[in-house]
Amino acid sequence: MPAAIITTDDLFEFKIELLEEIRQLLMEKAVGERNRTWLRSKDVMRLLKISHGTLQNLRNNGTIPSHKIEGLIFYDAHEIDRILIDNRTV
């Protein structure tokens, strides 16, 4: 098998391409996070048909991730959808 010769120019070009791909992936991730929909506790309780106490238990044991900002609790709608899909019964 013949050996391939890699020059510094080849490495530099590879570096530029790699950095561009990383930048593109980070941009896509940032755009996706900006489009997040946040739900309040009452919305999650209505969606899951659960009581406030049950929601608090699910939050405390880590089943449902939440974010608390100045006393208000928010839930990522995509996470709630994922939980519903992961726990569905056939």
Secondary structure, DSSP 8 states (H G I E B T S, - for coil): -------HHHHHHHHHHHHHHHHHHHHHHHHHHHT--EEEHHHHHHHHT--HHHHHHHHHTTSS--EEETTEEEEEHHHHHHHHHHT---
